[in-house]
Structure formats: C-alpha cells, structure tokens
Amino acid sequence: MTDKKNAPVKEMPPLFGKKNYQLMIIGAIIIIIGMFLMSGGKNEDPNKFDYNLVYSTTRVTIAPITIILGLVIEIFAILKRPSV
C-alpha cells in the first residue's frame, strides 16, 4: 500500500505568464474602447430620429471591428504558451 500523504508534490508551472496577462489586459481595454465607440453620441431632440447619428460609420463599422480585434487578442493571449 502506498502512502499518499508522503508522496512528493510535483510543482506545476504557472498556467499563464506575464506576457499572457499583459495581452489579456490589452485585449480587454480594446474591447472596452469598442463598446464606448458603439455607445455613440446623444440626440439633441428626443422627438426627432436622426438616422446619421444612429447608423454612423463609427457605430456600425469601426466599433464592431474594434471589439472583434480585442476578442482575437484575448484568444491569442489565452492560447499563447508562457515563456518559462
């Protein structure tokens, strides 16, 4: 019978390295910037619909591309092997 209490404990390397965490933070910041870009501006008259304000290039094109770029950076940061 083996005694599991006295078995040597194997040291596990850290799951993520410093570079991984830095990339994750950068990706999160880029996603937050994309969310702010998507929120857009404020309509002056609440009774009037401003098509150009709601469907601007920033809200419809640039913001989603920014968010997707942030998600790609996050995926890369998770999958990148830590340098030990």
C-alpha atoms as one frame of an Amber mdcrd trajectory, in Angstrom:
protein
   0.000   0.000   0.000   1.354   3.451  -0.832   1.114   6.376   1.494  -0.319
   9.338  -0.411   0.466  11.786   2.377   4.221  11.434   1.915   4.227  11.343
  -1.886   6.374  14.055  -3.456   4.391  17.002  -4.762   5.132  17.866  -8.347
   5.457  21.590  -8.994   3.195  22.760 -11.792   4.333  25.635 -13.979   2.056
  28.678 -13.972  -0.827  28.477 -16.422  -0.220  31.969 -17.800   2.944  34.029
 -17.928   3.414  37.759 -17.516   3.143  38.348 -21.269  -0.173  36.444 -21.358
  -1.649  38.690 -18.677  -0.389  41.812 -20.443  -2.018  40.695 -23.694  -5.265
  39.901 -21.854  -5.341  43.383 -20.335  -4.628  44.981 -23.733  -7.423  42.917
 -25.313  -9.876  43.908 -22.569  -9.013  47.596 -22.992  -9.565  47.358 -26.761
 -12.953  45.677 -26.184 -13.946  48.452 -23.751 -12.903  51.099 -26.295 -15.079
  49.356 -28.894 -18.042  49.390 -26.513 -17.597  53.123 -25.909 -17.407  53.727
 -29.656 -20.605  51.745 -30.148 -22.469  53.727 -27.487 -22.113  56.856 -29.619
 -23.485  60.313 -29.037 -26.640  61.920 -27.769 -29.609  63.071 -29.812 -30.470
  66.732 -29.212 -34.221  66.355 -29.797 -35.772  63.152 -28.359 -38.811  63.537
 -30.649 -36.734  63.501 -33.839 -34.969  60.399 -35.191 -31.513  61.209 -36.518
 -30.587  58.455 -38.963 -26.973  59.654 -39.348 -26.378  59.629 -35.604 -27.738
  56.124 -35.013 -26.269  54.478 -38.117 -22.947  56.302 -38.248 -19.816  54.611
 -39.584 -18.286  54.621 -36.117 -21.167  52.711 -34.535 -21.864  50.290 -37.355
 -18.379  49.532 -38.722 -15.471  50.722 -36.594 -16.824  49.699 -33.170 -17.607
  46.054 -34.097 -14.228  45.675 -35.820 -12.541  47.046 -32.684 -14.422  44.601
 -30.451 -13.572  41.642 -32.700  -9.911  42.714 -32.708  -9.978  42.753 -28.899
 -11.515  39.268 -28.834  -8.841  37.951 -31.221  -6.147  39.371 -28.928  -7.833
  37.704 -25.944  -7.916  34.321 -27.708  -4.264  34.697 -28.713  -3.319  35.614
 -25.128  -5.059  32.515 -23.770  -3.586  30.125 -26.334  -0.029  31.517 -26.267
   2.376  29.322 -24.354   4.013  31.077 -21.405   7.744  31.537 -21.689   9.297
  29.750 -18.715
